[in-house]
């Protein structure tokens, strides 16, 4: 009798321990992990993958291209699972992304919120385009992302921000230095672009980075005149008194 009681207790204990573990693998548990996240986020943001509306045939083609690039990274069976996860959870992922979007009065912050979902700040801001080219680029991104994520008003404000910033950087002597001396160490660039400071604060920050570069690496040396030009640029584009609609 004692033997049977012991067996029953052992089974009950095993069930008590294993049930939560098994529940964690269930989609309903809220802790399910996806292969698409593990495999595809190495090269793309997950939001960039899911924001685009594509047909099943297009998804098959895209996944195949990714497999062809690095055959050892995505196996055939994994490709099937990734495809299934994308087409099954696409609408849910898009709803979540739309729910996360925020409205900003500052065009700079609006740009960061909408555009860095798919691209790094550095990649975008290094482009030197005319106002019409920026408008065309942003409109193309709006159509790909969808009206629910990037509205026409958003697109207009983002294009204005990028156009005005491009014009300002083209005319400013510190812009090339900023790209070569600052963005090279601060990819993808959001951290710098998010900040606003007065001239004294920018001077302190640039001086600190100047000293750090001098002590840490010989590849990037920021001279005093270069530092002054960078401070001028940052004060003009991201100073405390900078108009919110201007970069």
N, C-alpha and C positions, 0 to 999 in steps of 0.2 A: 504493500500500500504506500509506504513511504517513497518507494522507488517511483511509482506513478505520479505522486505529488511533486517530486523533484523534477520529473520530465515536463509536467504541465507548467511549473514555475519557470523552467528554462525556456520553454517555447514562448511563454508570455513575455519574458524579459527580452528575448530576441526580437519579438514583434514590436515591443515598445521602442527598442533602439533603432530598428531598421525602418520603421514607418516614416519618421521624419526625413530620413535620407532618401527614401524612394519618392517621397512627396516633393523633395527638392528638384527632382528630375522631371517633374510634371509641368506641362505648360501652364496649368492653372495655379501653380505655386507662386508665380511672379518672379522666379529666380532662374528661369530657363535661359541657357546660353545658346548662341547661334554660331554656326560655322562661318556664316557670311561676315560676322563681326571679327572673328579671329583671323580669317584669311584675307579679307579685302581691305580692312582698315590699316594694313601695313603700308599701302600705297595711296589710299583715298580716305577722306573722312566718311563715316557711315552716312551722315546726312547727305553728302554729295551723291552717294549711290542711290539712296531712296527718293531724293527729291525729283528725279527725272521720271516722267511717265513714259513707259516703253511697252511695246507689245512683247508677248512671250517669245516670239521669233527673234526680236531684237536682243532680249536678254540672253537667249541661247548663243547668239553671235558674239555678244560682248564677253560672256564668260569663256567662250572658246578662245577668243583673242588673248584673254588673260592667261589661260592655260598654255597657249602656244609660247607666250613670253617666258614663263618660268614653269616648265612641265613638272619639275620636282615639287613645286609648292602646292599646286592644286591637282589632285588625282581625279580620274574620271568619276569615281563614286562621290567624291567630295563636290565635284561640279554639279552633279545631279541634286545633291542636298542643298547647295547654295542656291540653285535655281528655284527649288521648292520653297525655301525660306523667303526668298525675295517676292515671289508671286503670291505667297500666302499672307505675308505680313506687311506688304507694301502700303496698303491703305492705312493700316494702324500706325505705321511709322510716320507717314505723312501727316496724319491727324496730330500726332504728338509734336511734330516739328512746327506745325502751324500754331499750336497752342502755346509754344515757347516764344514765338516772335513778340517783340516789344516795340512800342512806338517811342520815338525820340524827337525832341525839338532840334537837337544838334545833328546836322547832316553827317558829321564825322562819325558819330556813334551809330547812326542809322546805317551808314556804309559798313561799319564793322559787323553789326548784327546780321545784316542780310548777305553780305558778300563773302565773309571769311568762313562761312559754312562750307564753301567749296574750294576757296582759294586762300593762299596766304596773302597778308597785306603786302609783303615785299614784292611778290609776283605782280600784283596789280599796280602798285605805285611806281614801279620801275618803268612802266610803259609810258611813253610820251605820245599822246594822241591829241588830235584836234577835238573841239567840242562836238562836232558832228560824229566823229569816230567813237567818242565816249558814249554818246547818245545811242549809237547803233549797237555798240557792245553791250551796254546795260539793257537795252530792249531785248536783245537776243537772250540774255540771261533771264530776263523776266518771263519770256515766253517758255523757256525751258523749266524754270522753277514753278511757274503757275501764278495766276493772278492772286490766289489766296495767300501766297507767301510774299511776293513782291508786287505791290500795287503799282498802278500807273504813276500815282503821286510819288511813291517811293522811288521809282525808276528815274523820274524827273529830278528829284532832289539829289540822288546819288550821282547822276550824270553831271549835275551842276557842281557838286563837290569835287569830283574828279577833274573836271575841266578847269575849274578855278585853281585847283592845286597844281595841275600840270603847267598852267600858264605861269604861276608864281615860281615854281621850281625851275622852269626854263630860264627865267629872268634872274634868278638868284645865284650868286657865286658860290653859296654854301651848299647847294643842292647835291652836286656831284660828290662833295666831301662827306655829306650826310650819308649818302648811299655807300660810299667806299669805306668810311671810317666807323659808322654807327650801325647801319643795318647788317653789315657783315658779321657782327657779333650778337645781334639781337633778332635772329629770325624766329618766327615768321613776321615780326614787326608790330603785332598788335599792342604789345606792352608800351612801346614808345608812343604810338598813335593815340592811345587811350588817355595819356597824361596831358594836363595843362599846368603851366607854372608861370610865375612872373620872371622877369629878366634875371634877377638875383638868384632865384632858385635854379634856373637853367644854367647859369654860370657855375654854380656849385656842383651841379650834376655833371656837366661836361668836364669841369676841372677834376672831379673825382675819377671819371672814366679815363681822362688824359693820364693821370697818375697811375691808374691801374694798368693801362696799356704799356706805359713806360717800364713798369716793374715786371710785367708778366710776359710780354711778347715783343720781339723786335720786328715782327711783320707789320704791325699797325702802330705807327707813331703819329700822334696828333700834335702838331706844332702849335705855338701860341696864336699865330695868325689864323691858322685853320680852326682852332677852337673858337675864336672870336666870330668867324663866319658862320660856324655851326650854331652858336648861340643866337646870332642875329636871325638865322632861318627859323629856329625853334620858337623864338620869341614872336616872330611875325606870324607863323602858322599855328602855333599852339600856346600862345600867351594867354594870360588871364583875361585881358581885355579884348581878345580876338572875337569878332562877331560870330555868333553861333552858326550862322549860315555859311560862313567862309571857312576853308580848311585851315 
